[in-house]
Amino acid sequence: MDHMLCQVCNESSKPFQSKLKWVNIVGVESEWFWYQSVRNESVSDKRCAKYLEDYYPPKFTYQDFGPMLTMDFFDAAHMSDLVAMSGAK
């Protein structure tokens, strides 16, 4: 199963769960991507390891992701809406 990233829909009359839509992120199984790619035991792990091998240079480390984090796609309004819809206080 590919990792699913939630995005808030504009439908305000439905319950919280139905306000979410899901999109696939190819090559990513879960938020445990790095752990899975290093563990490399299950079928899911092997897909993560293959993705890492195909798209990142040899000896790429977890710390190498740091400089890549730019927050270009961070949407504060989306996060605020998501927290509000969850009922978190």
C-alpha positions in Angstrom: 0.0 0.0 0.0 1.4 3.4 -0.9 1.5 6.0 1.8 -1.6 8.2 1.8 -1.3 12.0 2.3 -4.5 13.6 3.5 -5.8 16.8 2.0 -8.8 18.8 3.4 -11.7 19.0 1.0 -14.0 21.9 0.8 -17.1 20.0 1.9 -18.0 21.4 5.4 -21.3 19.6 6.0 -19.8 16.0 6.2 -18.2 14.4 9.3 -14.5 14.9 9.8 -13.4 11.6 8.2 -15.3 12.4 5.0 -13.6 15.8 4.7 -10.4 14.1 3.9 -9.2 12.9 0.5 -6.2 10.7 0.0 -3.5 10.9 -2.6 -0.7 8.4 -3.2 3.0 9.3 -2.7 4.8 6.8 -5.1 7.5 4.8 -3.4 6.6 5.7 0.2 4.9 3.1 2.3 4.4 5.1 5.5 6.0 7.7 7.8 8.4 4.9 8.6 10.0 5.1 5.1 13.6 5.4 6.4 13.3 2.6 8.9 11.7 0.3 6.3 14.3 1.1 3.7 17.1 0.3 6.1 15.4 -2.8 7.7 14.7 -4.2 4.2 12.9 -7.4 5.4 9.3 -7.4 4.2 7.9 -6.8 0.7 6.9 -3.3 1.8 10.5 -2.7 3.2 12.0 -3.8 -0.1 9.9 -1.3 -2.1 11.2 1.5 0.2 14.8 0.2 -0.2 14.4 0.1 -4.0 12.9 3.6 -4.1 15.8 4.9 -2.0 18.3 3.1 -4.2 16.7 4.4 -7.4 16.3 8.1 -6.4 19.1 8.9 -4.0 22.9 8.7 -4.3 24.8 5.8 -2.7 25.5 6.1 1.0 22.7 8.7 1.4 21.9 9.1 5.1 18.8 10.2 7.0 20.7 13.4 8.0 21.1 14.2 4.3 17.3 14.9 4.1 17.8 17.9 6.4 19.0 20.5 3.9 16.2 19.3 1.5 13.4 20.4 3.9 12.3 23.7 2.6 8.7 23.8 3.7 7.8 25.1 0.2 4.5 23.2 0.3 3.6 23.8 3.9 0.1 25.3 4.2 -0.6 26.7 7.6 -4.3 27.3 6.9 -4.6 23.6 5.9 -2.9 22.4 9.1 -5.1 24.7 11.2 -8.3 23.4 9.5 -7.1 19.8 10.0 -6.5 20.3 13.7 -9.8 22.1 14.1 -11.7 19.4 12.3 -10.1 16.7 14.5 -11.5 18.3 17.6 -8.1 18.8 19.2 -7.9 21.6 21.7 
